[in-house]
Every structure is written in structure tokens, then in C-alpha cells.
Amino acid sequence: MKIAMIGQKGMPAHYGGVERHVHDLSVRLVEIGHEVIAYSRKWYPEILKKDVNGVNIAFTPSLHTKHLDAITHTFTSTIHALFQDYDVIHYHGVGPSLLSWIPRILKPRAKIIITFHSIDRYHQKWNMIAKFFLRLGERAACTFAHETITVSQSLQKYCVNEFGKDTAYIPNGVYIPEYEIGNNLIDKFGLEKDNYLVMVSRLVPHKGAHLLIEAFHNLKAHNADDPKIKNLKLAIVGGEVYTNEYVKQLHLQASNVNDIVFTDFQSGDMLEQLYKNALTLVHPSLNEGLPITVLQAMSYNKPVLVSTIPEHLELINNPRALFYENDVDSIERCMDEFLNTSAEQRSAMGKKNLETIEEEYAWNIIAPQVEKVYAVPTKRQAKRTARLSQLPV
């Protein structure tokens, strides 16, 4: 099949959960024999490439502003797609879904797939007008697609309850590293193996970095004489996405604690080392689809500490790894209790996480499920096949 991916910022992925999802899914689909074209915005990739691991990259223009970038890029990508011989046009995200009606009407031979990644209107960075259109995008995702995919069970229930739409639940996937990962690069940030906590995220308010910084500050203050906490650091891996003021506030908030390190966005070997050498990943998010950063940490055989939002509870059920969302005291207690567990217990938590990935979230399990959705014929295709079967030989 010839498959187009629309809605992501681009490839190769260097930040963003949707971008990582599209990157890995596209590469996997190419590996199993499909032709994939991923639409990209020129400002996003660190290096402009027309081919990434066999995936063809198509660059189309956009208006690079907070509110117009995604929708204008989706529009130019969609218009380009109308003139290509795609079997499947796959939109990612509820915002881009607003324009999925165009190929549904004007390119009826193509199958339209939409992945509902998260309820974006809950994100605090959007104003009321943007939230209104994102709500329309949710309805569009459940209306115009031949098939809608939801990446979490809670999103699947949401689509049924809000729009009466039965969706295909196919979670995000990750690759499991099968090679040795060193620790030489993290020296750049003054970090030592197993002596720091890590948060990997875009720095937007609903991800909760401000909550983690306050909890870490309190943990330090309340355990000033504990050597394992006294020398512990917190690495915050990620950067701003039209949230400059929020990031400035985070740096100001962290200025009272010498042991908080901001690395900005990282990718490749550096990101792998930041995951692999951390004592644990802490994810204090208030709203998610299904967090790829948590899945990635789990794939590195690491414990993770997460807020008790439904999407996290689909992945983690160990009470030692859970804290209440939007609750600084709960985050602090969870980190404190984790740091006081034995190395054997922490290792067991990481092993359990890796087993979960191997059994449910590895790409060799997830990609065939997406491929199966692509392969189901539309009503139009089924009718055409039925007519052809009735013709005399």
C-alpha cells in the first residue's frame, strides 16, 4: 500500500509524542513492505532530508505561528495528497482532522484513517477560540474517517460517550533497545549514572514540570542530611512550544535549587543516555493520550513514577509508582518512598515495566494492528469488489 501521514510536525522526530509515533510507525511500515510518505514542516527537522529510513518526506508550506502552523500545514499537505495515488491517507491528531473531509469527498478511492492522540483542548496553552475548533476536530475525527484509531482505552470510551463512535483501540508503540547504551554524553549536563531523576516532556503547563520542581525542592529541604537525596539531581529534558513565559517561570522557580538541570530538547544518543542512566523517570502530567515518554522509559528497563490519570493507570498499577495528579505533597512522598526502597525492588519495578512493553506495546505487536485497519476495505471498495466478482470471466 501507498500511505500518506499528515498532521505531524515532521520527520525525523526529535521531540513530540505524535512525531515519535509517526516516525516509528512509518519506519516499521516500510520495513514490512509498504510505501510511506510523511508530510513535514521545513522548520521542524534538525536536518532536512527527503528520505528517513526508507520513508519519503514531502515538505509543504505552513504559516509558522502558534495558532496557524498545524492547520495551514495540514491544508497544504492535504491539497498535495489529492493529486497523489495514495491508498491510505492517515491523519494524526484532532486538529488536522478538521480537514479530513476534503479527501473523503474529493479522493473517494483513498481510505481515510484518523488517530485520536489526545484531547488537545484540555491543554492550557490554547485560548477559547482554539479550544472550540479542537472540539470540532474531535467530532471530525469521529465523523469523516473510514476508521478512527484511539491510542488509549480512556480515549476509546470518550469517543463512544461523546460522539457515539466505536473506534479501534491501538496504543502507541515503542522500540526496545537491543544494544549497549553508554553514559559518556550525560557528563555535559553534570549528571552521573543512577544519581538523577528525569522528566522528558515539552514544557507546557499541563505536563506539570512546575509541580515536579516544587516537589523536588521540598524533597531536598526535608532531607538535607540524607546523602542519597542531598546529592541527587533532577534533569528536565524538553523545551518550550510557544510557552516562553512558562519556561521562564520554571527557570525562576528552579533557581533556588542548584541540582535542577534543564537540557532543552534532546534526541538520538543523548536522549537514550538520559533515559537509560536515570534512577527513574517522573511524569507528573495532568492530561495525556498515552504518553510515549513513559513507554520509552519502560522500554529502557527503568522504573517510572507517574500521576494517577487514567492513561497512566493503563500502563502502571504498582502503588509505589503512583502519586495524585496536581498534588505536590503526593509527588514528594512518592519520590521519597521510591528513593528509600532497595535496589532490588527498584530493579524489579523496571523489569516489570519492560515485560509490559514486550507483551503489549512493542512495534512488532502494534504495527500489524494498524496494518490490519488499513487493509479492511471501505464500503465503496467492497461494493466495487462485489461488482467485479459478478462479471463473466
N, C-alpha and C positions, 0 to 999 in steps of 0.2 A: 504494500500500500504506500501511497504518497501522502504524507501527513504534514500539515502546517500547524505550528504552535504560535498563538497570538495572545498578547496580554502581559507577558513577562517583560522586564526591562531589557533583557538581552542575554547573550552568551559570549564567552564563558562566564559562569556565575562567580562573583566574588563577594556579594552579600545579598541577603534577601531570601526568605524561605521559598517563595514562589519560584524565584530564579534558580535556586538549587534544585527544586523539584523538577522543573522543566529541563534543566541541564542533564540531570542524571537519567530521567525518563527518556529523553531524546537519544542520548548515547546508547542506552540499553536497547531501544527500539531499532537503532541502526545495527547494533550487534546481532540482532535476531532476524535481520534481513529487510527492514523497511527503509524507505527514503524519507528523511525528516528535514523540514525547512523551519528554522526558528527565526522569527522576526525580532529585530534588535534595534535599540535606540543608539545612535552613534556616541552619545556622551557616556554610556554606561560601561562598556568593556574597558579594561585597562589597556588592552592591546586589540586593535581592530583586526579581526580575522574573518575570512569568508567560509572557513571550514574549521570546525571544532570537533575532533574525534569522529569525523565522518558525517557530522551534522552540518548541513548547508545553512549559512547565516545570510539573511536578507535584511538589509538596512533600509528603513523607510523613515521619513522625517516626522518630527513632532515639535510642538511648542513647549520648550523646556521650562515650564512653570509648575508650581505646586498643584494647581487645580486642572491644568490643561494637558500636561505631559502625557498621562496614560491614555486619555480618551482620544487625543489627536493622533497619537501613535497607533492606537487600535484602529482608528478610521483609515489612515493611510495604508496600514497593513491589510486591512480588510479589502480595500479597493484593489490593491495589488493582487490579493488572493483570488479575486473574482476572475482574473484573466489567466489563472494557472489551472493545471489539470489535477487538482488535489482530490483525493478520495475522502479525506477527513480534514476538517478544519476544527482545531481544538482550542477553545478559548479558556484562559486561566484567570479566575477572579470575577467577582460580581460587577466591578466597574466596567471592564471590557465587554461583559455580557450584554450591556446596553445596545451594542451594535451587532449582535449576533443575528438579528432579524434580517440584516442585509443579505448575507449569503443564503440564509434559509429561503428567501424569496427569489433572489437573482441567480443563485447557483444551486438549483434543486437536486442535482446529481451528487453533490457532496454531502457527507454526513457531518452534522454539526454536533460537537461534543463540548460541554462546559464543565470545568471543575470548579466547584464552590469551595474555595480555600478557607474563608473565614468571613465573619460578619463584620465587614470593614467599617460600617457606620458606627460601631461602638468605639472606634479609635478616636482619641481625644484631639488629634491634630486636625480633624475635619470640622468645618463650620456647618451651619444648619442646611444651607443650600446643597453642599456636597453630600451631607448625610441623606438628604431627600433623594438625590439621584442614585446614591448607593443602595437605598431601599428599593428603588425602581430596578436597579441592577439585579437585586436578589430575585425579584419577580421574573425579570427577563431570563435569568439563569434557569428558572424552573418552568419557563414557557416556550422559549424558542429552540431549545436544544432537542435533538433527537434522543439524546441521553444525557442526564446530569449526573456527575460524579461528586460525592461528598467525601472529604478526607477524614472525617471523624463520625462516630456514631451519634454524638450530640448534634452535629450539623444535619445528619440524616433525619433525625427526629424533628429538628427545627423546620426543615423543608416540608415535611408531612403536616406539621401543626399549623404552619403559617400559610402554605400555598397548596396543600393537598397533593403534593408531588412526591411520588416514590422515586428515590434516587438509588444509584449504585454506590454502595459504600466501598471505597478503595482507599486505604490510608496512604499517607506519604511513605516513601521508601528511602532506604539509605544503603550505601555500600559498606561492607565490613572490611576494614583494612587487613590485608594478608601479608604485611611486610613490617619490618622493624622501623619504629619511629624514634628518632633521637631526641635530644634535649639541648642541643648546642645553640639553637636560634633564640630561645627564650631569654638568654643572657642579656640580650639587647634591652629588655624591659626590667632587668634586675630581679628576675624570677628564678626560683630553684624548684627542682622536681619535688612534688608532694609537699610543697610548703606554700601553696596559694590556692585560693578558691577562684573559680572563673565564672563569669557571666558572658554569654555570647549573644548579642542582640543588636538590632537597630536601636538607637537611643531615642525612643519615643515614649511618652508618658505611660501608656498602658502596659509597657513591658516591665515597669516597676523598678528601674535602676535606682531611683531616689529612695525607695523603701529599703533596698538592699544596702545602700550606702549608710543609711541611718542605723540599720540593724547591725552592720559590721562595726560602725563607730561605737555603738553601745556594747557590743561583744568585747571589744578591746578595752573599753573603760571599766567594765565589770570584771575583767580577768587580767588586770595589769600585771599580776605576779605569776601568771601561768605561762611558762616558757613556750609551750606549743602554740599558744594564742598570741603571745607578745610578739613573736617574730613572723606571724602569719601575714600573708598579703592577699589582696583582692585584685584580680585583673578583670577589667571591664573591656570586653572586646567588641567594638562596634562604633558607629559614628552617627552623625545627625542625618536626618532625612527631612529637610525643610523644618527642622526643630532646633535652630541655632540657639534660641533663648533658653530652651530647656537644657541643652547641653552645657551652656554657660552656668546655669544654676547647679547642675551636677558637679562641675569642677569646683565651684564655690563651696558647695556642700561638703565635698571631699577634701577641701584644703586643710581642714583641721586634723586629718588623719594621714600620716606620712606613708602608710602602707597600702594606699589605693593607687593602682596603675591604670591609666587609660591608654589603650593601644591603637585606637581608631579601628577601622575595618581591616581585617586580615584575611588572607586566603592561602591556598597551597600549603607548602611545607610548614610555614609559620603557624597557620591556623591548626594544622594537625598536631603540632607540638604543644600548642596552648591547651588543646583538649586533653591530649594523652598524658601530660605531665602534671595536670591539676589534681589536687586532692579530691575535689568534687566539683561538679557544675551546679550552680544555684540559679533557678529560673523563677523569679517572683512575679511572672506575668499575670495580668488581670483578665486578659482575653486572648484566646488563640483559636486557630483552626485545629491543626495537630502539629505541635512545634518541632520542626526539623532539627533545631539546635539541641533539643533534648534527645531526639532519636540518635543524632550523631554522637553525643556524649556516651549514650548507652552502647553504641557500636564500638566504642573505644574501650569497652570493659570498665567503665567508670561508674561509681555511684552518682546519683543526681538527687538534688533536693528541690522540690517543686511545690508551688501553691496548689490548693485543693480545688482548682477549677475543673469542670467535668472532663475537659480534653486531657489534662494531666493524669486524671484518675483512670483513664483508659490505658495508660502506659505504666503507671506506678501504683502499687497498693500497699507498699511497706509503710506502716505508720511512722517509722523513724525517718522516712524521707519526705514527709509531708508537713506543710505549715499552712495556716489560714491565709487566704489572699487578702491583700491590703492591710496586713497586721504586722507591724514592725516587731512587736514583742514576740510574736509567734515565730517569725523568721529567726530572730536571735536565739530563742530556745532551741529551735531545730538545729541550727549550726552548732550551738554549744553541745547538745547531746550527741550529734554526729562526731564532733571532734573528740569526745570522751568515750566513744566506742573503740573496741580493739581493732587492730589492723586486720585481723581475721574476719571480723564482722563486716568491715568496710569492703574487704575483698569479696566476700560472699554477696554483698549488695551489687557490686559491679558484675560479678559472674551471672547473677540472676538477670540483670539488665541485658547482657549480651545474649543470653539464651532467648529472651523475649524477642530481640531483634532477629535472631537466626530463625525463629519459628514463625514470626508474623510480619516483619517489616523489611526484610532484605529484598533488594530489587529483583532477584531471581524468582521471588514469590509475587511481588506486586506488579511488575511489568506485564506478565502474561494475563493478569486480570484486566488491565487496561486494553491490551491487545484484543481480548475477547469482546469487550464493549465495542471496539472499533469494528469488529467482524460481523456483528449482528446486523442484518440488512434492515434498512428503513422500509416503511410501508410501500413507498414508491418502488424501491428496488425489489421487494418481494413480489409486487404485482407484475413488474416487468419480467422477472424470472418465471413467474407462473404463465404469462402470455407466451414467452419463448418456448416453454416446455410443451405447449399445446400445438405449436407449429408442426406441420408434417416434415418428416426427415427426408 
